[in-house]
Amino acid sequence: MARFSNPIPPTTSLPSLNHLTNSSSVQVFDALANLRALYFPLPLVESLRPPIGSKSYVHLIHDHSVPDSGYASAEEDDENTPSEDEEGNEALELLRADKFERVFAIKWLIGFAARSDIWISSVAEPEMEACASAIDEAASLLAQFTGSGPEQPITRKFSFSTQDGPPVDVELNDAPLLTEDHTSVGLQSWASSILLAERLCANPNRFNLELPPCGEGLRILELGAGTGLLSITAARILAREQVVGKIPPPLIVATDFHPDVLANLRRNVDTNDDTQDIVVRELDWSRPDLGSAPFDRAFDVIVAADVVYEPSHAFWIANCVMELLVRPAGVLWMIVALRTGGRHEGLSATVSDAFSREESDARLAILEKETLRRIDGHGRADEMGYELFKIGWV
């Protein structure tokens, strides 16, 4: 079996199960060798694994309002530039810790086991022995995945810089992804939500997080809230601005669909116990029930981070926003990861398609679009950057 010193993502390396009969034993062996090198390396590379210890992590987040020029002095390069080995190890650890890639690999192994009889019967007789060995190796890998014990939840603590005050601190529970259900991605805090939360804290007014001088309280909706990072961050920003008794408090509605995600979301809201303005509700974009509170009135601001995982998602979201965004001044802020390779490549383009449709009296359109750099140490291995959209009525 080939030995891989630089493993690549399973979404890129594993052959399509729908066209498995077109794959040779060598191709399958190489794909399995890549999986083993990535998740179960030999002792020689054991030191690359993250240390076992505390399950609590603190992330100090700072605003990068001034773009990196790309230039540095020779002295800075000598002191701060990591070696190629250090960069490679960091990339490997990031890929190994990628929950999405791990779930994909496990599902592929299960699917491969179910299709192995068809695959082995499609090859020539001289190759059958090699195919049988590949099937055994796949079974061994699957046993190692499932026998390693359940992943434990971790507590993540974020500290976001502000313009003229103390940082905004948020504590979240990141629960393990459910390997049998891809819709449980909201159990994790993704890099796009961290980036957007950072920007909310750095410049709340830009993102319409300002309390009105009088009248009704601000209404904010988060779509696909996941762990609730954006909702909790917004609540803490607005709590600093609020004058008791002057205007009604804001209402922040954090929504998601998966039952386990909603349970974890409620736990996070309770953990950050000064966020009384947040309510948690189920919302299915494909079949939204908008007839009762709090969805019976439109929202001033809607936020959504990393919510497009299928081409249909952007269109479902656009249909919901059409019904839920205040006219004519309401704004949707939406951030989407730019991914390369695999089934999620190019999905950011569906946002432009979904918000370019003409309506009878008014339409939603992209008012601004900004490309953001990736944060070191955050995000999936296939995330090359992010696109932040400001969407409103025209």
Disulfide bonds with the S-S distance in Angstrom:
none
